[in-house]
Amino acid sequence: MERRSNWLNGAIEELGLKNVVVIRSRAEELHRTDFDVATARAVAALDKLVRLLSPLIRGSEGKTILALKGSKAPEEIESASDRLELLGFDNPEILTLGLGKAPETATVVRIRLKA
């Protein structure tokens, strides 16, 4: 969504980040494989999401997917376990971001392709 992309671009500028680019696009429309990190929010269940995003990170050093998920993250990981193994991912990590620092927390699933 344009609003989210604009917010991210503003955050990048405010933080002075030089090595970050926001690309607003559907994953299946991109033809690059060198993204260190691919992120998604409210796109699809984790098993479908990793199938969509894994081609984007295969040729990079970072090889990481960050998926914003809710309280059902453990269940999604369990449902996606066969697909994660098939695609060559390490065990997912569930991160709770903003705890004690923001009014609301965010649950993020971090998954890395095996080296």
N, C-alpha and C positions, 0 to 999 in steps of 0.2 A: 504494500500500500504506500502511496506517495507520502502520506503523513508520517509514517514510521521511517521511511527513507530520509525525509527531511530532518526528522529528529536526530537520527544517527549521524547525518552529515554535520549538523550543528554540534553534536557532542564531540565529533572528531576534530572540528575546528577549535572548539573551546579547550580541548585537552592538548591541542597542538600535535596530534598524531600525524606522522608523515608516511607511515607504511600501511595505511588502511584505506580501502576503497569500498564504497557501498555500491552494489550493483542491484538495481531493482528489476528483477526478471523472474520468470518461471524457470525452475531448475532444468526442466526438459528442453528449454530453448537455448541454453548455454552450451557452447562447444569447447569449453576450456576444462582442463583437468589439473590445473596447477594452483588451486585455491588452498591455502594452508588451513583455513577454517570455513566451514559452511554452516550457516545458522538458519533456524526456522522457528516460527511461532504459529501455532494453530493451523498447521498445514495438513497433517495426516497422522494416523497412528504410527508408532515408531517403526514397525516392520516395513510399512510402505515408505516412510520417510527416508530410511537408510538406503533403500533401493533407488530412490530419486537422487539423493545427495552424494552417495559414494563415488559415482563417476567424476564428480567435480573436484574431489580431493586426492584421487589416486596418484597423480603426478606431482604432488607437492611434498615438502618436507614435514609440514604440520600434520596432515592427514587426520583432521579433527572435525567432528560434527558436534555442534551445540544445539540441543533441541529444548526449547522452553516447554515444559510440561507441568502438569498440576499434580495433585495428590495421588493420582493414579499412575505415576511414573513407574513404581515397582511392578505393577501389573503389566504395563506396556512392555517393559524390559523382558519380563517372563514370556509374554506372547511373542516377542520378536527374537528370542534366543536362538532359534534354529537359523533364521535369516542372518543374524549377526555373525554366527559362526561360519555360515556358508560364504558370506562376503569377506571374511577375514578380519573381523573387528575384535579388539581386546574386550575385556569385561567392562561394561558401562559403569560410570560413576554418577551418582546422584548428588548434585550440589545445591545447597540452599543459600541463595545470595541475598544480601541485604539484612541479614539477621542482626538486630540491634543497631542498625544504621539507617534503615528506611521504614516508613510506616507499614509497608507490605513486603513480604519476601517473594522471591521467584525460585521455582524449582527448575533446575536445568539438568538435563542428562548430557554428559560429556562422553563421547565414544571416539576412540582412536583406532585407525587401521593398524594392524600389526606391521612392524617394519619388515 
